[in-house]
Structures are given as structure tokens and as C-alpha cells.
């Protein structure tokens, strides 16, 4: 049986996501020392003390000609809070990524659920492979909000009922929907992040178009903003060369 206060058990509804940069070892200089070891050996370590701006041409060359391994010698760890269905898409990105997600087997899951905001396009037009999303009507937004909130309340009440009856968390969680918020730590390097961004964002500079679900794109946009501050020259080269991961 749960011992949480009643107010903590009332469903909460969110239309946003959380992305926090927890720690990092990532800079443009990391790309340069890794690249220059090919010709300079141990002297490549001198790049750590130099201004990377002097070598932005090398970064652009590596990006343009797709010499990708120098972009792997860095690390960023993010804390992400988002609906479960976002994480199921995230897990398709395996190369260069590490994940640890909260477990419904070991903790009682919080009643926080996703409801699309008014700016979220609701209507899909066109056939598979050639479609677009357009704004929903106010009535459609009211329908979505009411239906989701009612469904969430019912599913969480069923979850609580099973827990109160002594049913194991790993069994009771089966009634909960993919709109439930979960949280995880995700660690990547710049090369793996660039590949992720190429698939999970729409961007006017992208040579290869992508059509991500909006909710994972929200996460991707926040990750990109943090990465751009850490490695501005690499980020600029990525955009200059069509947002194609090297």
C-alpha cells in the first residue's frame, strides 16, 4: 500500500519536456587533438592549450569530408524527463549512446502525464511517406485534452488499486499508458548526437529531410542548444555541411 500524501497521487499534466546537461567533457579542442594525432603524434596534445578558433577550417574539413572519429572524443550526459513513448523512440539510437531509465519494477511511478499543448499540430494529412501535420481546431484540442486526462486518471487509479491490494509494482505498472512521464540519463558524444539530430529534427539547412514526431524533436532541440554552447565551431560546421553526421 502506498504511503504517499493524497495530493501527490493526483495526476499532473504536462505539455513540455525536461533536458538538463548534467556533466560534460566536450569542446572543439577535443576534435582537434584527436585529428592531429595522425600527423603530429604526441605533439597533438598542444591543441588543448590553443584557441580552437585558429583551426576551425580543419573542423569544417573533417565534417565536410566525413572524417568522423575525431568527433567521438568527448562526452555529454543529459537528464531527460519525457513521455515513455519518446523514450521508446530514443532507444533506437544505440551506437554511441548509453542509457539508464527509472524503473517501474523498483519504484512507484509518479502520476505525471503528457497532454499536447495548444501549439501541437494534431491532424495528419496525406498518405504514408507523403504527409504533413496541420493545426487542430479548438474543438479537437478540447477533445484530445479531455480524453487523455480521463484515460490517465482511470489508468492511474487502477494502478493504485493493485498496489493497495499488494500486487507487485512490476505487474501493476502494466495498466499505465505510454503518455506517462519517465526519466533517464543519456550519455553520448558529438558524433552520435549529430546523427540523432539529423533524424529527430526538422531544419532548413538539412540536406536530408527528416520528419520526427514533435515530442522527441522537443528533446532534440534542447540537447542541441546545450551542445552548441559547448562546441560552437563543431556545431557551425555541422550546419554548414547540411546537418549530416560525419
C-alpha positions, 0 to 999 in steps of 0.5 A: 500500500502506498504511503504517499500524501493524497495530493501527490497521487493526483495526476499532473499534466504536462505539455513540455519536456525536461533536458538538463546537461548534467556533466560534460567533457566536450569542446572543439579542442577535443576534435582537434587533438584527436585529428592531429594525432595522425600527423603530429603524434604526441605533439597533438596534445598542444591543441588543448592549450590553443584557441580552437578558433585558429583551426576551425577550417580543419573542423569544417574539413573533417565534417565536410569530408566525413572524417568522423572519429575525431568527433567521438572524443568527448562526452555529454550526459543529459537528464531527460524527463519525457513521455515513455513513448519518446523514450521508446523512440530514443532507444533506437539510437544505440551506437554511441549512446548509453542509457539508464531509465527509472524503473517501474519494477523498483519504484512507484511511478509518479502520476505525471502525464503528457497532454499536447499543448495548444501549439501541437499540430494534431491532424495528419494529412496525406498518405504514408511517406507523403504527409504533413501535420496541420493545426487542430481546431479548438474543438479537437484540442478540447477533445484530445485534452479531455480524453487523455486526462480521463484515460490517465486518471482511470489508468492511474487509479487502477494502478493504485488499486493493485498496489493497495491490494499488494500486487507487485509494482512490476505487474501493476505498472502494466495498466499505465499508458505510454503518455506517462512521464519517465526519466533517464540519463543519456550519455553520448558524444558529438558524433552520435548526437549529430546523427540523432539530430539529423533524424529527430529534427526538422531544419532548413539547412538539412540536406536530408529531410527528416520528419520526427514526431514533435515530442522527441524533436522537443528533446532534440532541440534542447540537447542541441542548444546545450551542445552548441554552447559547448562546441560552437565551431563543431556545431557551425560546421555541422550546419554548414555541411547540411546537418549530416553526421560525419 
